């Protein structure tokens, strides 16, 4: 039986990774927009993003838009691969005959 990636498997992190995987490769999303999409508090989202960043699954960049600081998030190549492997493992668990 395939083991599920414990970094992704936590419900909140799974929601984050699934949302980021819907972006085109290399695209970034602003932290407040991701927070809005996921209906998470800033603190909760930050904690889960840190765990994903520590695993190398997301990349976070800080920049400015005019004078306003902006935090941008994207799924790394490693994160995209980990999510693909995770979804394959889930499919195998749900339908072991395939």
Protein Blocks (a to p, Z undefined) as FASTA:
>chain_A
ZZddfklmpmklmmmmmmmmmpcehiacdfklmmmmnopafklmmmmmmmmmmnopaccd
dddehjaccddddddfklmmmmmmmmmmmmmmmmmmZZ
